[in-house]
Amino acid sequence: MLSRMARVTLAALALTWCAPAAAEEWSRTYISRLPDGRKARHLPHHDETGAVDLSHLRAARSRLGQVKWLDAANQERARRHLEEHWRELDR
């Protein structure tokens, strides 16, 4: 049987792991200045320097299935791109 502290810790970890990704809100102006081009604005996850922003990467991964793609191949390309960043960050 687990101790009370162990149960609380496991519950906290489960809530953290299962909670939706929270990222600081980016303004439309900020997003429009990002270096990835206007056609790639569905799931912004690079900051103004081009570096991957971890919280926005998490949010982009969680929202991938919510984007309506004109071309299904773009969804697969976006998924691979996001997963590559995730592996690079060793998450």
ZINOR-V242151 format. One record per helix or strand of 2 or more residues. SS is the DSSP state (H for helix, E for strand). FROM is the first residue (numbers start at 1). TO is the last residue. Records with the same first field share a line. If there is no record, write none. Layout:
# ZINOR-V242151
SS->FROM-TO / FROM-TO
This chain:
# ZINOR-V242151
H->4-18 / 28-32 / 38-40 / 54-66 / 72-88
